[in-house]
Amino acid sequence: MFEVRFAVREYEIDSQGVVNHAIYVNYLEHARSFFLRAHGFEYGRLVEQGLHLMVAHMSLDFREALRSGDEVVVRLSARRAGAKLHFHQQILRGADQRVCVTATTHIVCVQNGRVTRGDFFEHLIKDIENKLAQETAE
């Protein structure tokens, strides 16, 4: 499972003293971006090639709030589902590992204005499987 850690920033806090609900979507996107980069796919380069990864569906379940000074931990796994890539993500509070948000995001790949069959995702999934196999062998 892929993981990213960072701190809650002061400007993300609302008048109730907790992270604003809309910010959690940014946290999820941040983790997906780092996930792609970790597997050799930089979003800017994909765009230069005419590939755009777009959210087709997103669902979030809020359980607990994060506050100023909390460490944010975002964990994710991904699997291909036809023409889509499904991300299953959790946002946790670093100090106690409490799950604050669970989310599912479905991504499609658009090229030249058309949704593709998701062939790009096949390359990504193969890279993930290869890295997991290497880690297991070590």
C-alpha positions in Angstrom: 0.0 0.0 0.0 1.3 3.4 -1.0 1.6 6.1 1.7 2.3 9.9 1.8 2.8 12.0 5.0 2.6 15.7 5.5 1.4 18.3 8.0 -2.0 20.1 8.2 -1.4 23.7 7.1 -2.9 26.6 9.1 -4.8 28.0 6.1 -6.7 24.7 5.8 -8.4 25.2 9.1 -12.0 26.6 9.2 -13.7 28.7 11.8 -14.5 25.5 13.8 -10.8 24.8 14.3 -10.8 21.7 12.0 -9.6 21.0 8.5 -12.3 22.2 6.1 -14.1 19.3 4.4 -13.2 20.4 0.9 -9.5 20.2 1.8 -9.6 16.4 2.1 -10.2 16.2 -1.7 -6.9 18.1 -2.1 -5.2 15.6 0.2 -6.5 12.7 -1.8 -5.3 14.3 -5.1 -1.9 15.1 -3.6 -1.4 11.4 -2.7 -2.5 10.2 -6.1 -0.1 12.6 -7.8 2.8 11.3 -5.6 1.7 7.7 -6.3 2.0 8.3 -10.1 5.4 10.0 -9.7 6.6 7.1 -7.5 5.8 4.8 -10.5 7.6 7.0 -13.1 4.6 8.9 -14.4 4.7 12.7 -13.9 1.3 14.3 -14.6 2.8 17.2 -16.5 4.5 14.9 -18.9 1.4 12.9 -19.4 -0.4 16.1 -20.3 2.4 16.9 -22.8 1.6 13.6 -24.4 -2.0 14.4 -24.7 -3.1 12.2 -21.8 -5.4 13.6 -19.1 -6.3 11.6 -16.0 -9.8 12.8 -14.9 -12.0 12.0 -11.9 -15.1 10.2 -13.1 -16.4 9.5 -9.6 -15.5 10.3 -6.0 -17.0 9.2 -2.8 -15.8 10.3 0.7 -16.9 9.1 4.1 -15.9 11.5 7.0 -15.3 9.9 10.4 -13.0 12.2 12.4 -11.6 15.7 11.9 -8.0 16.7 11.5 -6.7 19.8 13.3 -3.9 22.3 13.1 -0.6 20.6 13.8 -1.8 17.1 12.9 0.3 14.9 10.7 -1.7 13.7 7.7 -1.2 10.2 6.5 -2.8 9.2 3.1 -2.7 5.6 2.1 -3.9 4.2 -1.2 -4.2 1.2 -3.3 -5.2 1.1 -7.0 -6.7 -1.5 -9.3 -7.9 -1.4 -12.9 -11.6 -1.9 -13.5 -12.2 -1.9 -17.3 -11.4 1.6 -18.7 -11.1 3.0 -15.2 -8.5 3.0 -12.4 -10.1 2.7 -9.0 -8.3 4.2 -6.0 -9.2 3.2 -2.5 -7.8 5.8 -0.1 -7.7 6.5 3.6 -6.7 9.7 5.4 -5.4 9.0 8.9 -4.1 11.1 11.8 -0.5 10.3 12.1 -0.3 10.4 15.9 -2.9 7.8 16.7 -3.5 6.2 13.2 -7.2 7.0 13.5 -9.0 6.9 10.2 -10.5 10.3 9.5 -11.7 9.8 5.9 -12.2 6.8 3.6 -12.6 7.5 -0.1 -13.0 5.9 -3.5 -12.0 7.6 -6.7 -12.5 6.4 -10.2 -10.2 7.8 -12.8 -10.5 7.7 -16.6 -7.8 8.5 -19.1 -8.8 11.1 -21.8 -6.8 11.4 -25.0 -7.6 14.0 -27.7 -10.9 14.7 -26.0 -12.0 11.1 -25.9 -12.1 8.6 -23.0 -9.7 5.8 -23.8 -10.0 2.1 -23.0 -7.6 2.6 -20.2 -4.5 1.2 -21.9 -2.3 3.6 -19.9 -3.5 2.0 -16.7 -2.2 -1.3 -17.8 1.4 0.1 -17.9 0.9 1.6 -14.5 -0.5 -1.6 -12.9 2.4 -3.7 -14.5 4.9 -1.2 -13.0 3.3 -1.6 -9.5 3.3 -5.4 -9.8 7.0 -5.3 -10.8 7.9 -3.1 -7.9 6.0 -5.3 -5.5 7.7 -8.4 -6.8 11.1 -6.8 -6.3 10.3 -5.7 -2.8 9.1 -9.3 -2.0 12.3 -10.8 -3.4 14.5 -8.6 -1.3 
